Amino acid sequence: MSNVIISRFDPRFQIYIPRIKRTTTRVLSFLRQDTACVEIFLITSRQMRALYKKVFHKDHVADVLSFPEPRGFVDPEVRRPKLGEIYLNIEKTADYRLHEPARRKRARAMRDAQWPIDFLLIHGILHLLGYDHVRKNDIMRMERLEQSLLRRLRIRR
């Protein structure tokens, strides 16, 4: 049984699902969270703006948001511990920019920060595990772990 649940996605994002599942599974394994599951929502910039407004009461389009479940929560559908939910704005990833039509690509490339899907998944999973980037020490600790995981992913591809 998979430890990655992909929910509600635009059909355009179908091509990213195998990679998202593979990357998430590997990251959970590296972090010794093999038995846990994560639910990932693949959303658009418009959907992310609405979610961000609803949760944080600010008009902002994030690239990734994570919402951890209470520690020890077991998802009744999959009967596994669930770390939480990750909302991934596919339209703000570097990967989406590579597949998007060129005329739209040029107009948006200058104003949107773009991270690879792998990085955003790692970042989101670390948030589910309690890592954050509020204090300087926390930032450095999280960034070191992100870089370590990225190196491991690249080595094993």
ZAVEX-382938 format. One record per residue: x, y, z of N, C-alpha, C, O in turn. Coordinates in steps of 0.1 Angstrom, whole numbers. Last residue first. Layout:
ZAVEX-382938
n_xx:n_yy:n_zz:ca_xx:ca_yy:ca_zz:c_xx:c_yy:c_zz:o_xx:o_yy:o_zz
X:Y:Z:X:Y:Z:X:Y:Z:X:Y:Z
...
***
This chain:
ZAVEX-382938
n_xx:n_yy:n_zz:ca_xx:ca_yy:ca_zz:c_xx:c_yy:c_zz:o_xx:o_yy:o_zz
189:87:-86:180:88:-98:185:79:-109:178:78:-119
206:89:-64:199:76:-66:190:76:-79:183:66:-81
215:115:-63:225:103:-64:218:91:-68:224:83:-76
193:130:-59:200:131:-72:209:119:-74:211:114:-85
185:123:-33:176:120:-44:184:121:-57:181:112:-66
208:132:-19:204:118:-19:195:114:-30:197:104:-37
205:160:-23:217:152:-28:214:137:-29:218:131:-38
181:164:-10:182:167:-24:194:159:-30:193:154:-41
188:159:17:178:150:10:179:152:-5:177:143:-13
207:179:21:211:165:22:201:156:15:205:147:8
190:202:18:201:200:9:206:185:9:209:180:-1
173:198:40:168:199:26:179:196:16:177:188:7
191:199:61:184:187:59:178:187:45:179:176:38
199:226:59:209:215:58:202:202:55:207:195:46
174:239:63:181:240:50:192:229:48:193:224:37
169:233:90:160:228:79:167:229:66:165:219:58
191:246:103:188:231:104:180:226:93:183:215:88
187:272:95:199:266:91:197:250:92:202:243:83
161:277:107:163:279:93:175:271:88:175:263:78
167:274:134:158:265:128:159:265:112:158:255:106
185:295:138:189:281:140:180:271:133:185:261:127
167:317:133:179:315:125:184:300:126:187:294:116
132:309:134:144:314:140:156:310:131:155:300:124
115:299:113:112:311:120:124:317:126:127:329:124
110:275:97:120:285:94:117:299:100:115:309:93
107:241:109:102:254:105:114:263:101:125:260:103
96:208:114:107:217:111:100:230:106:90:230:100
75:189:118:78:199:128:90:209:126:92:217:134
68:173:97:76:167:108:80:177:119:88:173:128
57:191:80:48:181:86:55:174:98:48:170:108
81:203:71:71:211:79:61:201:86:58:204:98
91:182:56:98:186:68:89:195:77:90:194:89
72:182:35:73:170:44:80:174:57:76:170:68
78:206:22:65:204:28:65:192:38:59:193:49
104:202:14:101:213:22:88:211:30:87:212:42
100:180:-4:109:179:8:106:190:18:104:187:30
84:193:-23:79:181:-15:87:179:-3:82:177:8
101:213:-32:88:217:-25:83:205:-18:77:207:-7
121:197:-45:124:206:-33:111:209:-26:112:209:-13
106:184:-65:113:176:-55:116:185:-42:114:181:-31
98:205:-82:88:198:-74:95:190:-62:89:190:-51
119:234:-80:116:221:-85:106:214:-76:105:216:-64
106:267:-78:114:257:-72:110:244:-79:99:242:-83
104:300:-87:102:286:-92:112:277:-85:124:278:-87
85:330:-84:97:322:-79:94:307:-83:82:303:-82
73:350:-110:71:338:-101:84:332:-97:92:328:-105
79:370:-128:73:373:-115:71:362:-105:68:365:-94
92:359:-151:98:369:-144:92:372:-130:99:377:-121
74:340:-161:87:335:-156:94:346:-147:101:343:-137
51:349:-173:51:346:-159:64:343:-153:66:345:-141
58:354:-200:51:364:-192:51:361:-177:52:371:-169
69:330:-209:77:342:-208:71:353:-199:77:360:-191
47:312:-207:59:310:-199:67:323:-198:72:326:-187
29:318:-226:26:321:-212:38:320:-203:39:327:-193
43:310:-249:38:324:-248:34:328:-233:36:339:-229
50:283:-244:60:293:-244:54:307:-243:60:316:-236
30:263:-223:32:269:-236:41:281:-235:40:289:-225
48:243:-198:38:253:-201:40:259:-215:52:260:-219
69:227:-191:58:221:-199:48:231:-204:39:228:-212
85:243:-175:91:236:-187:81:230:-196:83:229:-208
68:251:-155:73:261:-165:79:254:-177:78:260:-188
67:228:-140:55:232:-148:59:242:-158:54:242:-169
92:228:-129:88:217:-137:76:221:-146:76:218:-158
92:249:-111:101:250:-123:97:240:-133:98:242:-145
59:258:-99:71:249:-99:79:251:-112:74:255:-123
35:270:-98:47:278:-94:59:269:-93:69:274:-88
16:251:-105:18:262:-115:30:271:-111:36:278:-119
13:235:-83:21:230:-94:25:241:-104:35:241:-110
14:239:-52:9:247:-63:18:244:-75:29:249:-77
3:216:-29:14:219:-38:9:227:-50:1:221:-58
-3:209:3:-9:216:-9:2:221:-17:9:231:-14
-2:182:23:6:191:16:-2:196:4:-7:188:-4
-13:170:55:-16:173:41:-6:183:36:-2:192:43
1:143:76:-7:155:73:-9:157:58:-9:148:50
9:118:85:16:130:89:9:143:87:10:152:95
-9:91:97:-9:102:86:-2:114:92:-5:120:102
-5:57:101:-3:70:106:-2:80:95:4:78:85
-32:38:84:-18:41:87:-16:55:94:-25:63:92
-56:32:72:-52:26:84:-37:26:86:-30:17:90
-68:45:51:-57:37:48:-51:29:60:-42:21:58
-91:56:65:-92:50:52:-80:41:48:-82:30:43
-82:68:89:-91:56:89:-93:49:76:-95:37:75
-50:76:98:-60:78:88:-69:66:87:-64:55:84
-41:83:130:-42:72:120:-53:75:111:-65:77:115
-19:104:148:-32:103:140:-31:92:130:-21:91:122
5:109:160:-2:96:163:-15:94:156:-21:84:157
0:144:163:9:133:165:2:120:168:-7:119:177
-24:158:141:-19:156:154:-11:143:155:-13:134:148
-10:167:109:-21:160:117:-15:160:131:-3:160:133
1:197:93:3:185:100:-9:180:108:-18:188:113
0:211:64:-9:211:75:-7:198:82:-13:188:78
18:233:42:17:220:49:8:221:61:9:231:69
21:246:9:16:247:23:14:234:29:11:224:22
39:261:-17:36:249:-9:31:253:5:36:262:11
38:286:-28:42:275:-37:38:262:-30:35:252:-37
12:311:-24:24:303:-19:27:292:-29:18:289:-37
0:341:-29:0:328:-36:13:321:-32:24:324:-37
-21:361:-9:-8:357:-12:-9:343:-20:-19:336:-17
-38:380:11:-38:378:-3:-24:374:-8:-16:383:-10
-47:366:43:-38:374:35:-40:370:20:-42:359:17
-58:347:61:-64:360:59:-55:370:52:-56:382:55
-50:321:63:-41:332:69:-47:346:68:-41:355:73
-71:306:52:-64:301:64:-56:313:71:-57:314:83
-82:320:31:-91:314:40:-83:311:53:-89:313:64
-59:328:16:-68:338:22:-77:332:33:-79:338:43
-49:302:9:-41:311:18:-50:322:24:-48:325:36
-70:294:-8:-67:286:5:-59:295:14:-62:296:26
-69:313:-28:-81:311:-21:-78:304:-7:-84:308:3
-43:308:-38:-46:321:-33:-59:320:-24:-59:326:-13
-46:281:-47:-37:284:-35:-40:298:-29:-40:299:-17
-63:284:-68:-68:277:-56:-59:280:-44:-64:280:-33
-46:299:-85:-59:305:-81:-64:298:-68:-69:304:-59
-26:281:-89:-23:294:-82:-36:300:-77:-36:305:-66
-38:248:-83:-34:259:-92:-31:271:-83:-34:271:-71
-26:217:-67:-36:228:-69:-30:239:-78:-17:239:-81
-27:186:-54:-21:193:-65:-30:204:-70:-41:202:-75
-23:175:-23:-32:181:-31:-25:189:-42:-17:198:-38
-14:146:-6:-9:157:-14:-20:162:-23:-26:154:-31
-9:131:25:-19:134:14:-15:146:7:-12:156:14
11:105:36:10:119:34:0:121:23:0:114:13
18:80:61:13:84:48:12:99:48:10:106:59
43:59:76:34:70:76:29:73:62:36:69:52
63:40:75:50:35:78:39:46:77:27:44:77
87:55:70:81:45:60:67:41:62:59:38:53
103:74:80:88:75:82:81:66:72:70:70:67
130:79:78:125:68:86:111:70:90:107:68:102
138:96:59:135:102:72:130:92:82:125:96:93
140:80:37:152:86:42:150:91:56:159:90:64
112:75:34:121:64:37:134:70:43:138:65:53
103:100:26:98:94:38:107:83:43:109:81:55
117:102:2:120:112:13:115:106:26:122:107:36
105:81:-13:119:81:-10:123:90:2:131:87:10
78:90:-15:81:77:-8:96:77:-4:99:72:7
82:115:-29:77:115:-15:80:102:-8:84:102:4
92:105:-53:100:114:-45:95:114:-31:103:113:-21
70:89:-62:84:83:-61:92:92:-51:98:87:-42
49:108:-63:48:96:-55:62:90:-52:65:86:-41
59:126:-82:56:130:-68:55:118:-59:60:119:-48
62:110:-105:74:116:-98:71:120:-84:79:118:-75
35:103:-110:45:93:-107:57:98:-100:62:92:-91
23:130:-113:20:121:-102:30:110:-100:34:108:-88
28:146:-135:37:148:-124:34:138:-113:43:136:-104
7:142:-153:21:138:-157:31:139:-145:41:132:-146
-15:155:-142:-14:140:-142:0:136:-145:5:126:-139
-21:181:-145:-11:177:-135:-8:162:-134:1:158:-127
-43:184:-160:-30:188:-166:-19:184:-157:-7:183:-162
-65:177:-143:-60:167:-153:-46:171:-159:-38:162:-163
-60:188:-110:-63:192:-124:-57:182:-133:-46:177:-131
-69:168:-82:-59:175:-91:-65:178:-104:-74:171:-109
-75:154:-54:-80:165:-62:-70:172:-70:-62:181:-65
-47:137:-40:-61:141:-40:-63:153:-49:-54:162:-51
-27:110:-35:-28:122:-43:-43:125:-44:-51:117:-48
-9:97:-9:-23:98:-14:-24:111:-22:-22:122:-16
16:75:-2:13:88:-8:-1:88:-13:-4:79:-22
23:50:5:22:60:16:20:74:11:22:84:18
5:22:-8:13:34:-10:12:43:3:2:44:9
8:-12:0:0:0:0:9:12:0:19:13:7
***
